[in-house]
Amino acid sequence: MIPFSPPRIDDKIVNEVADALRSGWITTGPKTKLFEKKIANYCNVSNVLAVNSWTAGAELLLYWFGIKKGDEVIVPVYTYCASANIVVHRGAKVIMVDVTSDFGIDISKIEKHITSKTKAIIPVDVGGLPIQYDELKAIINKPEIKEKFNPQSENQKELGRIMILSDAAHSFGAKYNGLNVGAEVDFTVFSFHAVKKRLNCIERYQQVRSAWLAIYI
C-alpha cells in the first residue's frame, strides 16, 4: 500500500496560524509578502506572486499571455488533470505528448507537435524530478520553430516565441544543474499542498514506478 502523506502540524505551525489570525491579515499582508520574498531568494528569481493554488497561478499566466480559443498548448500525457484543465478553461486545445520511462514529457517528440497555433508548453516535474529544460529550450529557440510562432497579444510579441510554463508542483526544493528549481524557464508554478513535499513525492514516485513495473512485467 502506498501511504498518503499527512500534513505536519506542530506547535510552531499552530502558533504561526494563530498569529496570522490575530493580525487581521488572513489572505494577503506582511506574512504573504515575506513568503514571496523568501521564495524569490531561495529560487534566485526576481518576482514571486503567491496565489491560492497551482491551478490559479498557472491559469493566470495563460490569461496574461493571451492564450485563447484557437491556440494550442502542449502538455504531457501523464500528469494531474489541472495541467490540461487550465488550457481548456482558456478555450485552447490541449496537445498531449508521450512521456519517457521516468514519466516526464518526451522532449524528442515535442517538435513534431508544434504548429503555428502553439503558444505554450507545460512540462511537468513528476515526483520531484526536473525534466531536461536545456533540451526543451533548445527546441523552442530553433530559428525554424520561432518562425512558426504567430503572436496574437502584446506579451506574445514581446516574448517572440513559445512560452514555457513549468508545472513544478512536485519539485519545490529539487535541483537542476546544481541550482534550486524555479529559474530555468519563463515561468515556474509550485504547489504547497501537503502531499507535494519533494521527499515524499520522490518516495511515492519510486513506490508507484516499482508497482507499475511489476504490473507491466
C-alpha positions in Angstrom: 0.0 0.0 0.0 1.3 3.5 -0.9 1.0 5.7 2.2 -0.7 9.1 2.0 1.4 11.9 3.3 -0.2 13.6 6.3 0.5 17.4 6.8 2.9 18.3 9.5 1.1 20.3 12.2 3.3 21.1 15.2 3.2 23.9 17.8 5.3 26.2 15.7 2.8 26.0 12.8 -0.2 26.3 15.1 1.3 29.5 16.7 2.0 31.0 13.3 -1.6 30.4 12.2 -2.9 31.9 15.4 -0.6 34.9 15.0 -1.9 35.5 11.4 -5.5 35.3 12.6 -4.9 37.8 15.4 -3.1 40.2 13.0 -6.3 40.6 10.9 -4.5 39.6 7.7 -5.8 36.2 6.6 -5.2 36.3 2.9 -2.6 38.8 1.9 -0.5 41.0 4.2 3.0 41.0 5.6 3.3 37.3 6.1 2.5 36.7 2.4 5.0 39.3 1.3 7.7 37.7 3.5 6.8 34.3 2.0 7.1 35.7 -1.6 10.5 37.3 -0.7 11.9 34.1 0.8 10.8 32.0 -2.2 12.4 34.5 -4.6 15.7 34.4 -2.7 15.6 30.6 -2.5 14.9 30.2 -6.2 17.1 33.1 -7.3 14.3 34.9 -9.2 13.2 38.5 -9.2 9.5 38.2 -8.8 7.2 35.8 -7.0 3.4 36.0 -6.6 1.6 33.9 -4.1 -2.0 32.8 -5.0 -4.3 30.2 -3.6 -3.3 27.2 -5.7 -1.1 25.9 -8.5 -4.2 25.9 -10.8 -5.0 29.5 -10.1 -1.3 30.5 -10.7 -0.9 28.6 -13.9 -4.2 29.7 -15.5 -3.4 33.3 -14.5 -0.2 33.1 -16.6 -2.1 31.6 -19.6 -4.6 34.5 -19.3 -1.7 37.0 -19.1 0.0 35.6 -22.1 -3.3 35.9 -24.1 -3.9 32.2 -24.7 -7.4 31.8 -26.1 -9.7 29.8 -28.4 -7.9 28.6 -31.5 -4.5 28.3 -29.7 -2.7 25.1 -28.8 -0.8 24.2 -25.6 1.4 21.1 -25.3 1.2 19.0 -22.1 2.5 15.5 -21.2 0.0 12.6 -21.3 1.0 11.7 -17.7 0.1 14.5 -15.2 -2.7 15.7 -12.9 -5.8 16.9 -14.7 -5.2 20.5 -13.7 -2.3 20.7 -16.2 -4.8 20.3 -19.0 -7.9 21.8 -17.4 -6.4 25.3 -17.3 -5.9 25.1 -21.1 -9.5 24.0 -21.6 -10.6 26.8 -19.3 -8.9 29.3 -21.6 -10.7 27.8 -24.6 -7.5 26.5 -26.2 -6.7 23.0 -27.4 -4.7 20.5 -25.4 -2.0 18.8 -27.4 -0.7 15.7 -25.4 2.8 14.4 -25.9 4.0 11.0 -24.7 6.3 10.6 -21.7 9.6 8.7 -21.1 10.3 5.9 -18.6 10.6 8.5 -15.7 7.1 9.9 -16.6 8.5 13.3 -17.7 7.5 14.6 -21.2 9.4 13.1 -24.0 11.3 16.1 -25.3 12.3 14.3 -28.5 8.6 14.0 -29.5 7.7 17.7 -28.9 8.9 19.3 -32.1 6.6 17.3 -34.4 3.6 18.6 -32.4 4.5 22.3 -32.7 2.4 24.3 -35.2 1.7 27.9 -35.9 -1.1 27.6 -33.3 1.3 26.5 -30.5 1.5 29.2 -27.8 2.9 27.4 -24.8 4.4 24.2 -23.4 3.7 22.9 -19.9 6.3 20.3 -18.9 5.7 18.5 -15.6 8.3 17.6 -13.0 6.8 14.2 -11.8 7.8 13.1 -8.4 10.2 16.0 -7.9 12.4 15.1 -10.9 13.0 18.1 -13.2 12.9 17.4 -16.9 15.8 18.4 -19.2 14.9 22.0 -19.5 18.0 22.9 -21.5 17.0 20.5 -24.2 13.4 21.9 -24.3 14.7 25.5 -24.5 17.0 24.5 -27.4 14.0 23.3 -29.4 11.8 26.3 -28.9 14.7 28.6 -29.8 15.4 27.0 -33.1 15.0 29.6 -35.9 12.5 27.4 -37.8 10.4 26.9 -34.6 10.4 30.6 -33.8 9.4 31.4 -37.4 6.3 29.2 -36.8 5.3 31.3 -33.8 2.3 33.5 -34.6 1.9 36.1 -31.8 -1.6 37.5 -31.1 -1.1 39.5 -28.0 1.4 42.2 -26.8 3.0 39.8 -24.4 3.4 37.1 -27.0 5.0 39.7 -29.4 7.4 40.7 -26.6 8.5 37.2 -25.8 8.7 36.3 -29.5 8.4 32.5 -29.1 6.5 29.7 -27.4 6.2 30.2 -23.7 7.4 27.5 -21.3 5.3 27.3 -18.1 6.8 24.7 -15.8 4.4 22.6 -13.7 6.7 22.3 -10.7 4.0 21.3 -8.3 6.2 18.3 -7.2 9.6 19.9 -7.4 10.0 22.7 -4.9 13.4 22.0 -3.3 14.7 20.0 -6.3 17.8 21.0 -8.1 18.6 21.4 -11.8 22.2 21.9 -12.9 23.1 22.3 -9.2 20.6 25.1 -8.6 17.2 25.2 -6.9 14.4 24.7 -9.3 12.5 27.9 -10.2 14.6 30.0 -12.6 15.0 27.6 -15.6 12.2 28.8 -17.8 9.8 31.7 -18.4 7.5 30.8 -15.5 7.5 28.2 -12.8 4.5 27.4 -10.7 4.9 25.5 -7.4 2.3 23.9 -5.1 2.5 23.8 -1.3 -0.3 21.2 -0.9 0.6 18.8 1.9 1.5 15.9 -0.4 3.7 17.9 -2.7 6.8 17.9 -0.4 9.8 16.9 -2.6 11.0 14.0 -0.4 7.6 12.5 -0.1 7.0 12.9 -3.9 10.2 11.1 -4.7 9.4 8.3 -2.3 5.9 7.9 -3.7 7.3 8.1 -7.3 9.7 5.3 -6.6 6.9 3.2 -5.0 4.5 3.9 -7.9 7.1 3.2 -10.5 8.1 -0.1 -8.8 4.5 -1.2 -8.6 3.9 -0.1 -12.2 6.9 -2.0 -13.5 5.9 -5.1 -11.5 2.4 -5.0 -13.1 3.9 -4.3 -16.6 6.4 -7.1 -16.3 
